[in-house]
Amino acid sequence: MREWQGKRYWLVGASEGLGAALAHKLSSVGVEVIVSARSQDKLDALVAELPGNASAQIVDVSDCDSVKAAAKAVGDVDGVVFLAGVYWPIKAQDWNADHAEAMADINFTGAMRVMGSVMPMMQERGTGHLVITGSLSGFRGLPGAIGYSASKAGVMALAESMYADLRGSGIDVQLANPGFIKTRLTEKNEFKMPFIMEPEDAAQEMFELINSDHFKKSFPRVFSWVFRLSQFMPDWMYYRLFA
């Protein structure tokens, strides 16, 4: 378990949904929380609700200059949690280039920008805590998920590479892979979403991960088994079942 009292954590993509719920969770255990997103109004409303010391910092993770400026303004932090993401359901036959590229640029390249902006500080200090949000959809390509599955697979590989490099360095890296969470993003889905979670329940799962010394957590547990086992299926079986 980690010592939370007096720590400073920067939550990127935390104006609503899972990010806002996790901000509440961390604030309640004594963490000074800096919440970031593109909407000043939503961030200000969230900061007003949080029980502990908190502040807001605007950032657009799709813009390098914005990320650099935000990281400089936030300053020295003990940990960073990357939660930013966008989603549109897209089939290959109905390709929407703008939406697909936005998912790649925000979900994946945005994570690269944020991690790159804080790594020098943490390396110089020799300590840090980096938490990246993947997805069950990143384990293997899914139908109707052009852009999203690929971006989350990239995020998961990024976390794995960082963990491999930084083990024993004093900088902890963790990866959270949630399933469906009830947010404005999943409202776009027209299919039944098994094991869909409330943001507060997903935040509890994520908090349990970041409060531990484990590298990765995929949740809900039973639902995650389907995706983890799919990696071992031969192609003919996987595509017959999932496509």
BELWODA-V650255 format. One record per run of one state. SS is the DSSP state (a for helix, b for strand, c for the rest). FROM is the first residue (numbers start at 1). LEN is the number of residues. If there is no record, write none. Layout:
ss	from	len
SS	FROM	LEN
SS	FROM	LEN
//
This chain:
ss	from	len
c	1	7
b	8	5
c	13	4
a	17	12
c	29	3
b	32	6
c	38	2
a	40	10
c	50	4
b	54	5
c	59	5
a	64	11
c	75	4
b	79	4
c	83	7
b	90	1
c	91	1
a	92	3
c	95	2
a	97	29
c	126	2
b	128	6
c	134	2
a	136	3
c	139	6
b	145	1
c	146	2
a	148	19
c	167	4
b	171	8
c	179	2
b	181	1
c	182	4
a	186	3
c	189	8
b	197	1
c	198	1
a	199	12
c	211	5
b	216	4
c	220	1
a	221	10
c	231	4
a	235	8
c	243	1
//
